């Protein structure tokens, strides 16, 4: 299930340019854009964060992001989607994930954007390591749902 | 015609803290031809005992799709062990 080619879905190692993504999804038939801009917070559980490092299983993560984008089009009356996640070292205040959804009406854009970030956080194989003054930890995460065990024969690849 | 092989070669990937424990991000391994993902993990857990404690808090993928532990592996498969995800 591929996302429409008019969507932008990517993993990047450089700073994300929010303005260009927001402009990209904006069309004359739209009446609203909802944006989720996730960025690096300066603290975690009462500790001062110095910076974060993100890593991904890149081909699978990109495929999962594209699945989410495709699902948005099936589920919500939206126009365009931009979903970009940054990897590598990120400083405080830098955008780690940016999602923009355009639609003719606001409700679909809100619902789709919320679904997109919630699903990304639960299913896309990306990991974040938090660096503090006295060490580093892998952030607590969510275990993605896995199809249940089956005896069905897997088609030969 | 090549001889019938008793083993298969698969690519294994580690991420997050699993990569740190295994000391590598990937390797190719030879397995018995009926091996499943569970037995592949058990093999690594015996080599790196610290891995065992994470068995219940990780998921596996096969060829970039989440896969149950009893997935039987085939030659050329790409298996990854994935800690809880924390993107965003």
gemmi code that builds the backbone of each chain (N, CA, C; Angstrom):
import gemmi

chains = {
    "A": [
        ("UNK", (0.859, -1.193, 0.000), (0.000, 0.000, 0.000), (0.892, 1.239, 0.000)),
        ("UNK", (1.053, 1.858, -1.122), (1.951, 3.010, -1.219), (1.181, 4.299, -0.975)),
        ("UNK", (1.865, 5.254, -0.352), (1.259, 6.578, -0.193), (1.208, 7.243, -1.563)),
        ("UNK", (0.224, 8.110, -1.781), (0.197, 8.830, -3.055), (1.525, 9.543, -3.271)),
        ("UNK", (1.957, 9.591, -4.515), (3.279, 10.160, -4.782), (3.336, 11.646, -4.472)),
        ("UNK", (2.172, 12.244, -4.227), (2.189, 13.663, -3.888), (2.511, 13.899, -2.418)),
        ("UNK", (2.617, 12.829, -1.617), (3.021, 13.008, -0.224), (4.536, 13.107, -0.118)),
        ("UNK", (4.993, 13.711, 0.977), (6.423, 13.698, 1.291), (6.600, 12.826, 2.526)),
        ("UNK", (7.401, 11.765, 2.399), (7.712, 10.915, 3.549), (9.215, 10.701, 3.519)),
        ("UNK", (9.896, 11.039, 4.607), (11.341, 10.823, 4.566), (11.975, 10.785, 5.943)),
        ("UNK", (13.176, 10.201, 5.958), (14.066, 10.236, 7.115), (15.246, 11.093, 6.688)),
        ("UNK", (15.613, 12.038, 7.524), (16.682, 12.962, 7.121), (17.738, 13.054, 8.216)),
        ("UNK", (18.935, 13.409, 7.807), (20.039, 13.556, 8.768), (20.403, 15.028, 8.947)),
        ("UNK", (19.677, 15.895, 8.275), (19.936, 17.327, 8.396), (18.718, 17.977, 9.059)),
        ("UNK", (18.839, 19.250, 9.459), (17.684, 19.932, 10.048), (16.473, 19.909, 9.114)),
        ("UNK", (15.302, 19.778, 9.719), (14.041, 19.785, 8.974), (13.646, 21.240, 8.704)),
        ("UNK", (13.144, 21.490, 7.492), (12.686, 22.839, 7.149), (11.156, 22.876, 7.209)),
        ("UNK", (10.600, 23.288, 8.350), (9.148, 23.218, 8.523), (8.383, 24.064, 7.509)),
        ("UNK", (8.890, 25.241, 7.196), (8.126, 26.147, 6.332), (7.897, 25.536, 4.955)),
        ("UNK", (8.923, 24.868, 4.425), (8.771, 24.325, 3.076), (7.781, 23.170, 3.072)),
        ("UNK", (7.748, 22.388, 4.164), (6.806, 21.263, 4.227), (5.371, 21.765, 4.361)),
        ("UNK", (5.199, 22.776, 5.201), (3.855, 23.337, 5.364), (3.368, 23.938, 4.055)),
        ("UNK", (4.267, 24.615, 3.352), (3.880, 25.220, 2.070), (3.549, 24.132, 1.054)),
        ("UNK", (4.280, 23.018, 1.131), (4.088, 21.955, 0.144), (2.689, 21.345, 0.234)),
        ("UNK", (2.206, 21.124, 1.446), (0.914, 20.427, 1.569), (-0.272, 21.358, 1.309)),
        ("UNK", (-0.008, 22.645, 1.268), (-1.085, 23.622, 1.161), (-1.588, 23.739, -0.268)),
        ("UNK", (-2.873, 23.468, -0.480), (-3.440, 23.562, -1.819), (-4.628, 24.513, -1.846)),
        ("UNK", (-4.995, 24.948, -3.060), (-6.097, 25.903, -3.168), (-7.435, 25.307, -2.767)),
        ("UNK", (-7.542, 23.981, -2.840), (-8.786, 23.350, -2.427), (-8.864, 23.090, -0.937)),
        ("UNK", (-7.802, 23.425, -0.224), (-7.770, 23.157, 1.215), (-8.301, 24.336, 2.012)),
        ("UNK", (-8.749, 24.021, 3.215), (-9.176, 25.074, 4.118), (-8.399, 25.063, 5.414)),
        ("UNK", (-7.546, 24.039, 5.587), (-6.828, 23.929, 6.859), (-5.590, 23.066, 6.703)),
        ("UNK", (-4.598, 23.398, 7.494), (-3.440, 22.515, 7.657), (-3.263, 22.308, 9.148)),
        ("UNK", (-3.100, 21.064, 9.582), (-2.734, 20.793, 10.969), (-1.317, 20.247, 10.978)),
        ("UNK", (-0.522, 20.817, 11.880), (0.906, 20.484, 11.949), (1.236, 19.933, 13.322)),
        ("UNK", (2.013, 18.846, 13.339), (2.629, 18.404, 14.583), (4.123, 18.632, 14.439)),
        ("UNK", (4.669, 19.440, 15.313), (6.101, 19.741, 15.304), (6.666, 19.232, 16.618)),
        ("UNK", (7.337, 18.087, 16.579), (7.938, 17.518, 17.786), (9.390, 17.947, 17.863)),
        ("UNK", (9.814, 18.488, 19.026), (11.197, 18.966, 19.123), (11.804, 18.572, 20.461)),
        ("UNK", (13.086, 18.782, 20.569), (13.847, 18.241, 21.699), (13.656, 19.105, 22.942)),
        ("UNK", (13.188, 18.474, 24.000), (12.928, 19.128, 25.287), (14.222, 19.166, 26.105)),
        ("UNK", (14.345, 20.153, 26.969), (15.606, 20.300, 27.720), (15.640, 19.497, 29.015)),
        ("UNK", (14.627, 18.661, 29.237), (14.654, 17.852, 30.455), (13.874, 16.561, 30.237)),
        ("UNK", (14.197, 15.576, 31.054), (13.495, 14.305, 31.006), (13.496, 13.727, 32.411)),
        ("UNK", (12.300, 13.518, 32.961), (12.171, 12.964, 34.320), (13.074, 13.711, 35.306)),
        ("UNK", (12.960, 15.023, 35.310), (13.687, 15.870, 36.253), (15.194, 15.900, 36.064)),
        ("UNK", (15.665, 15.401, 34.918), (17.097, 15.525, 34.636), (17.257, 16.473, 33.458)),
        ("UNK", (18.346, 17.218, 33.478), (18.593, 18.161, 32.397), (19.184, 17.426, 31.199)),
        ("UNK", (18.495, 17.491, 30.085), (18.944, 16.826, 28.863), (19.952, 17.714, 28.138)),
        ("UNK", (21.058, 17.097, 27.675), (22.051, 17.856, 26.906), (21.730, 17.807, 25.422)),
        ("UNK", (21.435, 16.599, 24.937), (21.069, 16.424, 23.523), (20.518, 15.011, 23.362)),
        ("UNK", (19.984, 14.714, 22.188), (19.450, 13.381, 21.890), (20.140, 12.815, 20.656)),
        ("UNK", (20.155, 11.497, 20.596), (20.578, 10.837, 19.364), (19.491, 9.866, 18.940)),
        ("UNK", (19.088, 9.979, 17.679), (18.062, 9.087, 17.123), (18.710, 8.125, 16.145)),
        ("UNK", (18.308, 6.857, 16.228), (18.692, 5.912, 15.194), (17.455, 5.180, 14.719)),
        ("UNK", (17.542, 4.612, 13.523), (16.390, 3.936, 12.928), (16.838, 2.710, 12.158)),
        ("UNK", (15.912, 1.795, 12.020), (16.054, 0.716, 11.040), (15.511, 1.358, 9.769)),
        ("UNK", (16.409, 2.013, 9.035), (15.941, 3.016, 8.071), (14.980, 2.512, 7.003)),
        ("UNK", (15.288, 1.425, 6.301), (14.322, 1.035, 5.248), (12.961, 0.643, 5.816)),
        ("UNK", (12.976, -0.035, 6.975), (11.689, -0.435, 7.569), (10.961, 0.782, 8.122)),
        ("UNK", (11.695, 1.698, 8.744), (11.064, 2.892, 9.306), (10.403, 3.719, 8.206)),
        ("UNK", (11.092, 3.859, 7.090), (10.515, 4.634, 5.989), (9.268, 3.929, 5.448)),
        ("UNK", (9.338, 2.612, 5.320), (8.167, 1.872, 4.833), (6.986, 2.039, 5.784)),
        ("UNK", (7.252, 2.024, 7.088), (6.167, 2.175, 8.071), (5.581, 3.589, 8.018)),
        ("UNK", (6.427, 4.583, 7.833), (5.925, 5.955, 7.704), (5.048, 6.069, 6.453)),
        ("UNK", (5.468, 5.428, 5.376), (4.670, 5.471, 4.147), (3.345, 4.728, 4.318)),
        ("UNK", (3.355, 3.648, 5.101), (2.097, 2.939, 5.389), (1.141, 3.852, 6.161)),
        ("UNK", (1.690, 4.598, 7.107), (0.838, 5.513, 7.880), (0.231, 6.571, 6.960)),
        ("UNK", (1.054, 7.138, 6.102), (0.556, 8.180, 5.182), (-0.546, 7.616, 4.286)),
        ("UNK", (-0.317, 6.414, 3.785), (-1.330, 5.803, 2.913), (-2.630, 5.579, 3.682)),
        ("UNK", (-2.479, 5.139, 4.928), (-3.669, 4.898, 5.742), (-4.447, 6.196, 5.975)),
        ("UNK", (-3.738, 7.302, 6.142), (-4.424, 8.583, 6.361), (-5.361, 8.896, 5.198)),
        ("UNK", (-4.879, 8.625, 3.987), (-5.724, 8.918, 2.815), (-6.944, 8.006, 2.758)),
        ("UNK", (-6.781, 6.766, 3.225), (-7.926, 5.842, 3.210), (-8.945, 6.183, 4.284)),
        ("UNK", (-8.454, 6.724, 5.381), (-9.289, 6.852, 6.565), (-9.901, 8.245, 6.734)),
        ("UNK", (-9.234, 9.256, 6.232), (-9.645, 10.633, 6.494), (-9.756, 11.409, 5.176)),
        ("UNK", (-10.636, 12.395, 5.163), (-10.794, 13.214, 3.952), (-9.743, 14.320, 3.942)),
        ("UNK", (-8.561, 13.931, 3.528), (-7.443, 14.869, 3.553), (-6.887, 15.032, 2.149)),
        ("UNK", (-6.001, 16.016, 1.999), (-5.406, 16.282, 0.693), (-3.982, 15.747, 0.620)),
        ("UNK", (-3.065, 16.384, 1.345), (-1.667, 15.976, 1.276), (-1.091, 15.746, 2.667)),
        ("UNK", (-0.037, 14.931, 2.690), (0.647, 14.615, 3.939), (2.144, 14.857, 3.761)),
        ("UNK", (2.764, 15.447, 4.762), (4.227, 15.473, 4.847), (4.593, 14.869, 6.201)),
        ("UNK", (5.414, 13.849, 6.203), (5.876, 13.212, 7.451), (7.383, 13.022, 7.340)),
        ("UNK", (8.111, 13.733, 8.184), (9.570, 13.678, 8.128), (10.104, 13.459, 9.536)),
        ("UNK", (11.025, 12.498, 9.678), (11.682, 12.279, 10.965), (13.177, 12.470, 10.779)),
        ("UNK", (13.789, 13.169, 11.716), (15.233, 13.402, 11.634), (15.972, 12.356, 12.469)),
        ("UNK", (17.181, 11.997, 12.040), (18.023, 11.031, 12.743), (19.373, 11.663, 13.063)),
        ("UNK", (20.101, 11.004, 13.972), (21.413, 11.530, 14.353), (21.301, 12.373, 15.616)),
        ("UNK", (22.299, 13.234, 15.818), (22.319, 14.051, 17.029), (21.456, 15.292, 16.861)),
        ("UNK", (20.580, 15.517, 17.835), (19.714, 16.707, 17.819), (19.906, 17.500, 19.102)),
        ("UNK", (20.014, 18.806, 18.944), (20.202, 19.692, 20.085), (18.846, 20.127, 20.632)),
        ("UNK", (18.874, 20.682, 21.826), (17.645, 21.178, 22.452), (16.922, 22.142, 21.500)),
        ("UNK", (15.628, 21.934, 21.354), (14.826, 22.845, 20.534), (14.752, 22.470, 19.061)),
        ("UNK", (15.575, 21.535, 18.626), (15.533, 21.156, 17.206), (14.378, 20.192, 16.951)),
        ("UNK", (13.778, 20.342, 15.773), (12.648, 19.490, 15.403), (13.122, 18.074, 15.074)),
        ("UNK", (12.509, 17.087, 15.751), (12.836, 15.679, 15.484), (11.827, 15.054, 14.535)),
        ("UNK", (10.569, 15.466, 14.651), (9.546, 14.915, 13.759), (8.587, 16.035, 13.388)),
        ("UNK", (8.200, 16.037, 12.111), (7.317, 17.087, 11.622), (6.270, 16.430, 10.732)),
        ("UNK", (5.008, 16.672, 11.068), (3.902, 16.106, 10.291), (2.958, 17.236, 9.936)),
        ("UNK", (2.662, 17.371, 8.655), (1.696, 18.380, 8.203), (0.650, 17.682, 7.350)),
        ("UNK", (-0.615, 17.964, 7.640), (-1.722, 17.365, 6.895), (-2.651, 18.488, 6.446)),
        ("UNK", (-2.967, 18.492, 5.161), (-3.906, 19.489, 4.655), (-5.234, 18.823, 4.326)),
        ("UNK", (-6.299, 19.607, 4.440), (-7.642, 19.088, 4.169), (-8.571, 20.255, 3.873)),
        ("UNK", (-9.709, 19.911, 3.274), (-10.703, 20.948, 3.013), (-11.284, 21.468, 4.326)),
        ("UNK", (-11.394, 20.591, 5.313), (-12.024, 20.961, 6.584), (-11.154, 20.531, 7.762)),
        ("UNK", (-11.214, 21.288, 8.838), (-10.256, 21.106, 9.919), (-10.365, 19.772, 10.645)),
        ("UNK", (-11.569, 19.235, 10.779), (-11.714, 18.033, 11.607), (-10.889, 16.881, 11.051)),
        ("UNK", (-10.935, 16.707, 9.746), (-10.173, 15.600, 9.138), (-8.677, 15.832, 9.320)),
        ("UNK", (-8.254, 17.087, 9.189), (-6.823, 17.376, 9.333), (-6.351, 17.125, 10.766)),
        ("UNK", (-7.143, 17.560, 11.752), (-6.785, 17.287, 13.157), (-6.724, 15.782, 13.410)),
        ("UNK", (-7.766, 15.070, 12.994), (-7.833, 13.639, 13.285), (-6.684, 12.881, 12.625)),
        ("UNK", (-6.405, 13.234, 11.383), (-5.353, 12.532, 10.647), (-3.984, 12.811, 11.250)),
        ("UNK", (-3.743, 14.051, 11.636), (-2.438, 14.405, 12.189), (-2.225, 13.696, 13.529)),
        ("UNK", (-3.274, 13.664, 14.339), (-3.181, 12.977, 15.622), (-2.928, 11.482, 15.435)),
        ("UNK", (-3.656, 10.894, 14.492), (-3.462, 9.469, 14.214), (-2.024, 9.222, 13.744)),
        ("UNK", (-1.521, 10.113, 12.908), (-0.186, 9.916, 12.338), (0.900, 9.927, 13.417)),
        ("UNK", (0.888, 10.907, 14.316), (1.961, 10.949, 15.316), (1.793, 9.821, 16.328)),
        ("UNK", (0.560, 9.526, 16.718), (0.359, 8.430, 17.675), (0.837, 7.096, 17.093)),
        ("UNK", (0.530, 6.868, 15.831), (0.908, 5.600, 15.208), (2.412, 5.544, 14.957)),
        ("UNK", (2.977, 6.674, 14.573), (4.437, 6.717, 14.388), (5.149, 6.336, 15.683)),
        ("UNK", (4.698, 6.912, 16.787), (5.387, 6.668, 18.058), (5.250, 5.215, 18.523)),
        ("UNK", (4.217, 4.545, 18.035), (3.962, 3.178, 18.481), (4.526, 2.119, 17.534)),
        ("UNK", (4.722, 2.460, 16.267), (5.026, 1.395, 15.294), (6.264, 1.598, 14.424)),
        ("UNK", (6.840, 2.778, 14.418), (7.957, 3.006, 13.495), (9.278, 2.733, 14.224)),
        ("UNK", (10.119, 1.853, 13.656), (11.359, 1.469, 14.346), (12.420, 2.575, 14.342)),
        ("UNK", (12.231, 3.485, 15.286), (13.161, 4.579, 15.541), (13.404, 4.579, 17.046)),
        ("UNK", (14.651, 4.853, 17.444), (14.998, 4.855, 18.866), (15.745, 6.126, 19.219)),
        ("UNK", (15.535, 6.543, 20.459), (16.115, 7.805, 20.917), (16.937, 7.525, 22.156)),
        ("UNK", (18.153, 8.065, 22.166), (19.013, 7.968, 23.343), (19.173, 9.359, 23.919)),
        ("UNK", (18.933, 9.448, 25.224), (18.990, 10.749, 25.896), (20.339, 10.894, 26.599)),
        ("UNK", (20.996, 12.002, 26.371), (22.298, 12.270, 26.989), (22.144, 13.326, 28.073)),
        ("UNK", (22.657, 12.965, 29.248), (22.611, 13.854, 30.405), (24.046, 14.184, 30.829)),
        ("UNK", (24.168, 15.059, 31.823), (25.516, 15.409, 32.270), (26.254, 14.204, 32.847)),
        ("UNK", (25.484, 13.256, 33.402), (26.142, 12.130, 34.072), (25.863, 10.788, 33.389)),
        ("UNK", (25.581, 10.823, 32.111), (25.396, 9.544, 31.418), (24.313, 9.621, 30.364)),
        ("UNK", (23.930, 8.442, 29.881), (22.925, 8.400, 28.819), (22.029, 7.179, 29.008)),
        ("UNK", (20.797, 7.298, 28.508), (19.864, 6.169, 28.583), (19.053, 6.097, 27.288)),
        ("UNK", (18.673, 4.876, 26.923), (17.700, 4.711, 25.841), (16.338, 5.072, 26.403)),
        ("UNK", (15.605, 5.893, 25.690), (14.298, 6.336, 26.180), (13.350, 5.148, 26.284)),
        ("UNK", (12.464, 5.209, 27.276), (11.397, 4.218, 27.358), (10.600, 4.304, 26.066)),
        ("UNK", (10.169, 3.166, 25.588), (9.425, 3.201, 24.334), (8.186, 2.347, 24.404)),
        ("UNK", (7.610, 2.140, 23.237), (6.418, 1.302, 23.135), (6.752, 0.093, 22.279)),
        ("UNK", (6.189, -1.040, 22.664), (6.410, -2.259, 21.902), (5.382, -2.321, 20.767)),
        ("UNK", (5.850, -2.346, 19.535), (4.883, -2.364, 18.428), (4.045, -3.633, 18.449)),
        ("UNK", (2.784, -3.532, 18.012), (1.968, -4.743, 17.901), (2.513, -5.627, 16.775)),
        ("UNK", (2.530, -6.923, 17.031), (3.051, -7.884, 16.060), (1.911, -8.810, 15.668)),
        ("UNK", (1.782, -9.127, 14.398), (0.737, -10.076, 13.996), (0.890, -11.359, 14.807)),
        ("UNK", (-0.212, -11.949, 15.198), (-0.104, -13.117, 16.071), (0.452, -14.302, 15.294)),
        ("UNK", (1.008, -15.227, 16.053), (1.626, -16.401, 15.452), (0.619, -17.133, 14.586)),
        ("UNK", (1.101, -17.625, 13.485), (0.209, -18.323, 12.579), (0.932, -19.522, 12.001)),
        ("UNK", (0.185, -20.517, 11.612), (0.813, -21.683, 10.992), (0.790, -21.551, 9.475)),
        ("UNK", (0.253, -20.435, 8.994), (0.170, -20.250, 7.552), (1.571, -20.301, 6.940)),
        ("UNK", (1.663, -20.845, 5.785), (2.955, -20.934, 5.110), (3.303, -19.563, 4.553)),
        ("UNK", (4.494, -19.124, 4.880), (4.945, -17.842, 4.369), (5.344, -18.000, 2.915)),
        ("UNK", (4.862, -17.145, 2.033), (5.260, -17.278, 0.631), (6.762, -17.114, 0.475)),
        ("UNK", (7.318, -17.865, -0.438), (8.759, -17.758, -0.671), (9.088, -16.359, -1.152)),
        ("UNK", (10.201, -15.829, -0.676), (10.553, -14.473, -1.073), (11.447, -14.511, -2.295)),
    ],
    "B": [
        ("UNK", (23.563, -29.183, -10.630), (22.674, -28.794, -9.538), (23.447, -28.770, -8.226)),
        ("UNK", (23.275, -27.711, -7.417), (24.019, -27.654, -6.152), (23.511, -28.731, -5.192)),
        ("UNK", (24.346, -29.184, -4.271), (23.900, -30.172, -3.290), (22.828, -29.583, -2.386)),
        ("UNK", (21.953, -30.441, -1.855), (20.922, -29.981, -0.922), (21.606, -29.462, 0.340)),
        ("UNK", (21.259, -28.249, 0.720), (21.938, -27.638, 1.859), (21.200, -27.936, 3.153)),
        ("UNK", (21.956, -28.198, 4.208), (21.355, -28.439, 5.514), (21.271, -27.150, 6.327)),
        ("UNK", (21.802, -26.075, 5.822), (21.751, -24.838, 6.588), (21.381, -23.669, 5.679)),
        ("UNK", (20.925, -22.623, 6.319), (20.559, -21.428, 5.578), (21.328, -20.249, 6.162)),
        ("UNK", (21.567, -19.255, 5.362), (22.247, -18.055, 5.850), (21.233, -16.918, 5.905)),
        ("UNK", (21.176, -16.263, 7.056), (20.281, -15.118, 7.209), (21.091, -13.933, 7.711)),
        ("UNK", (20.561, -12.742, 7.481), (21.202, -11.520, 7.984), (20.466, -11.100, 9.250)),
        ("UNK", (21.222, -10.756, 10.275), (20.628, -10.372, 11.557), (21.043, -8.939, 11.885)),
        ("UNK", (20.069, -8.140, 12.323), (20.333, -6.739, 12.662), (19.968, -6.481, 14.119)),
        ("UNK", (20.750, -5.637, 14.762), (20.497, -5.246, 16.154), (20.348, -3.735, 16.235)),
        ("UNK", (19.442, -3.303, 17.094), (19.237, -1.860, 17.251), (19.212, -1.465, 18.728)),
        ("UNK", (19.467, -0.173, 18.958), (19.372, 0.375, 20.306), (20.302, -0.347, 21.269)),
        ("UNK", (19.779, -0.667, 22.459), (20.645, -1.278, 23.453), (21.063, -2.685, 23.044)),
        ("UNK", (20.286, -3.322, 22.200), (20.662, -4.662, 21.737), (21.954, -4.605, 20.912)),
        ("UNK", (22.085, -3.539, 20.154), (23.297, -3.345, 19.352), (24.503, -3.152, 20.267)),
        ("UNK", (24.270, -2.431, 21.362), (25.384, -2.208, 22.296), (25.798, -3.514, 22.971)),
        ("UNK", (24.808, -4.333, 23.326), (25.120, -5.599, 24.002), (25.831, -6.555, 23.043)),
        ("UNK", (25.324, -6.628, 21.822), (25.914, -7.552, 20.854), (27.228, -7.008, 20.287)),
        ("UNK", (27.465, -5.713, 20.472), (28.710, -5.118, 19.986), (28.783, -5.025, 18.480)),
        ("UNK", (27.634, -5.105, 17.833), (27.620, -5.014, 16.369), (26.225, -4.636, 15.915)),
        ("UNK", (26.131, -4.081, 14.724), (24.814, -3.699, 14.219), (24.217, -4.789, 13.336)),
        ("UNK", (25.072, -5.659, 12.791), (24.537, -6.708, 11.906), (25.585, -7.782, 11.698)),
        ("UNK", (25.123, -8.947, 11.319), (26.023, -9.999, 10.880), (25.220, -11.038, 10.116)),
        ("UNK", (25.907, -11.884, 9.400), (25.254, -12.995, 8.717), (25.545, -14.263, 9.498)),
        ("UNK", (24.528, -15.102, 9.660), (24.717, -16.349, 10.411), (24.119, -17.510, 9.621)),
        ("UNK", (24.690, -18.695, 9.868), (24.169, -19.923, 9.262), (23.336, -20.653, 10.296)),
        ("UNK", (22.154, -21.067, 9.890), (21.205, -21.708, 10.794), (20.740, -23.030, 10.190)),
        ("UNK", (20.238, -23.891, 11.081), (19.592, -25.101, 10.586), (18.389, -24.692, 9.749)),
        ("UNK", (18.045, -25.501, 8.773), (17.063, -25.051, 7.786), (15.666, -24.859, 8.356)),
        ("UNK", (15.326, -25.455, 9.512), (13.979, -25.221, 10.053), (13.992, -24.172, 11.178)),
        ("UNK", (15.065, -23.454, 11.343), (15.178, -22.532, 12.469), (14.107, -21.445, 12.410)),
        ("UNK", (13.611, -21.061, 13.588), (12.690, -19.925, 13.640), (13.372, -18.763, 14.370)),
        ("UNK", (12.650, -17.654, 14.463), (13.245, -16.453, 15.063), (13.580, -16.686, 16.535)),
        ("UNK", (12.710, -17.430, 17.216), (12.952, -17.726, 18.630), (14.301, -18.438, 18.815)),
        ("UNK", (14.558, -19.432, 17.986), (15.812, -20.176, 18.148), (17.014, -19.313, 17.775)),
        ("UNK", (16.811, -18.397, 16.844), (17.898, -17.480, 16.496), (18.216, -16.570, 17.684)),
        ("UNK", (17.157, -16.083, 18.335), (17.409, -15.229, 19.500), (18.098, -16.026, 20.609)),
        ("UNK", (17.649, -17.263, 20.815), (18.240, -18.100, 21.873), (19.738, -18.285, 21.643)),
        ("UNK", (20.091, -18.404, 20.395), (21.504, -18.554, 20.066), (22.299, -17.324, 20.505)),
        ("UNK", (21.736, -16.131, 20.250), (22.432, -14.914, 20.683), (22.406, -14.756, 22.198)),
        ("UNK", (21.291, -15.182, 22.813), (21.199, -15.053, 24.268), (22.220, -15.952, 24.958)),
        ("UNK", (22.555, -17.060, 24.341), (23.576, -17.899, 24.969), (24.960, -17.298, 24.749)),
        ("UNK", (25.124, -16.594, 23.641), (26.421, -15.953, 23.412), (26.563, -14.672, 24.239)),
        ("UNK", (25.465, -13.937, 24.384), (25.472, -12.681, 25.161), (24.368, -12.773, 26.217)),
        ("UNK", (24.663, -13.369, 27.379), (23.618, -13.652, 28.381), (22.800, -12.413, 28.775)),
        ("UNK", (23.388, -11.236, 28.694), (22.664, -10.018, 29.063), (21.433, -9.803, 28.173)),
        ("UNK", (21.451, -10.386, 26.987), (20.310, -10.218, 26.078), (19.034, -10.851, 26.610)),
        ("UNK", (19.185, -11.940, 27.374), (18.022, -12.728, 27.769), (16.977, -11.887, 28.503)),
        ("UNK", (17.437, -10.958, 29.339), (16.492, -10.153, 30.122), (15.599, -9.276, 29.234)),
        ("UNK", (15.991, -9.078, 27.979), (15.185, -8.225, 27.100), (14.224, -9.021, 26.212)),
        ("UNK", (14.254, -10.344, 26.327), (13.433, -11.178, 25.444), (11.949, -10.775, 25.477)),
        ("UNK", (11.422, -10.471, 26.684), (9.998, -10.166, 26.786), (9.683, -8.721, 26.432)),
        ("UNK", (10.708, -7.915, 26.221), (10.444, -6.509, 25.906), (11.091, -6.122, 24.583)),
        ("UNK", (11.049, -7.042, 23.639), (11.462, -6.678, 22.289), (10.581, -7.426, 21.306)),
        ("UNK", (10.578, -6.942, 20.083), (9.858, -7.626, 19.014), (10.860, -7.912, 17.893)),
        ("UNK", (10.448, -8.782, 17.011), (11.318, -9.145, 15.898), (10.650, -8.744, 14.588)),
        ("UNK", (11.486, -8.584, 13.590), (10.948, -8.391, 12.243), (11.645, -9.370, 11.321)),
        ("UNK", (10.952, -9.720, 10.241), (11.543, -10.556, 9.198), (11.279, -9.859, 7.871)),
        ("UNK", (12.330, -9.565, 7.148), (12.218, -8.852, 5.872), (11.412, -7.562, 6.025)),
        ("UNK", (11.709, -6.860, 7.124), (11.179, -5.516, 7.388), (9.681, -5.477, 7.670)),
        ("UNK", (9.142, -6.613, 8.125), (7.770, -6.630, 8.658), (7.832, -7.243, 10.050)),
        ("UNK", (7.054, -6.697, 10.983), (6.998, -7.295, 12.310), (6.590, -8.753, 12.158)),
        ("UNK", (7.241, -9.619, 12.929), (7.021, -11.052, 12.726), (6.934, -11.774, 14.066)),
        ("UNK", (6.020, -12.751, 14.180), (5.944, -13.535, 15.417), (7.209, -14.382, 15.621)),
        ("UNK", (7.429, -14.764, 16.870), (8.663, -15.473, 17.225), (8.770, -16.835, 16.556)),
        ("UNK", (7.640, -17.421, 16.184), (7.720, -18.762, 15.573), (7.844, -18.706, 14.051)),
        ("UNK", (8.146, -17.527, 13.521), (8.344, -17.418, 12.071), (9.534, -18.268, 11.637)),
        ("UNK", (9.300, -19.175, 10.717), (10.375, -20.028, 10.212), (11.180, -19.242, 9.171)),
        ("UNK", (12.494, -19.351, 9.298), (13.371, -18.538, 8.456), (13.781, -19.267, 7.187)),
        ("UNK", (14.033, -18.475, 6.171), (14.476, -19.001, 4.882), (15.781, -18.318, 4.488)),
        ("UNK", (16.503, -18.968, 3.616), (17.784, -18.412, 3.168), (17.577, -16.990, 2.640)),
        ("UNK", (18.448, -16.104, 3.069), (18.384, -14.732, 2.570), (17.491, -13.810, 3.376)),
        ("UNK", (16.775, -14.354, 4.368), (15.910, -13.496, 5.181), (16.744, -12.477, 5.961)),
        ("UNK", (16.106, -11.347, 6.233), (16.733, -10.312, 7.061), (15.922, -10.195, 8.343)),
        ("UNK", (16.534, -10.596, 9.445), (15.836, -10.592, 10.738), (16.392, -9.453, 11.577)),
        ("UNK", (15.514, -8.732, 12.269), (15.994, -7.689, 13.170), (15.343, -7.867, 14.532)),
        ("UNK", (16.110, -7.577, 15.583), (15.596, -7.556, 16.948), (15.434, -6.093, 17.352)),
        ("UNK", (14.188, -5.744, 17.739), (13.817, -4.337, 17.899), (13.351, -4.054, 19.321)),
        ("UNK", (14.067, -3.205, 20.039), (13.592, -2.779, 21.364), (12.324, -1.918, 21.201)),
        ("UNK", (11.656, -1.636, 22.336), (10.498, -0.731, 22.251), (10.882, 0.545, 21.500)),
        ("UNK", (10.010, 0.959, 20.589), (10.364, 2.096, 19.730), (10.096, 3.414, 20.461)),
        ("UNK", (10.904, 4.422, 20.169), (10.787, 5.690, 20.901), (11.041, 6.882, 19.990)),
        ("UNK", (10.555, 6.764, 18.751), (10.677, 7.909, 17.853), (9.707, 9.012, 18.263)),
        ("UNK", (9.766, 10.102, 17.515), (8.860, 11.212, 17.790), (9.557, 12.313, 18.538)),
    ],
}
model = gemmi.Model(1)
for chain_id, residues in chains.items():
    chain = gemmi.Chain(chain_id)
    for i, (resn, *xyz) in enumerate(residues, 1):
        res = gemmi.Residue()
        res.name, res.seqid = resn, gemmi.SeqId(i, " ")
        for name, pos in zip(("N", "CA", "C"), xyz):
            atom = gemmi.Atom()
            atom.name, atom.element = name, gemmi.Element(name[0])
            atom.pos, atom.b_iso = gemmi.Position(*pos), 0.0
            res.add_atom(atom)
        chain.add_residue(res)
    model.add_chain(chain)
structure = gemmi.Structure()
structure.add_model(model)
structure.setup_entities()
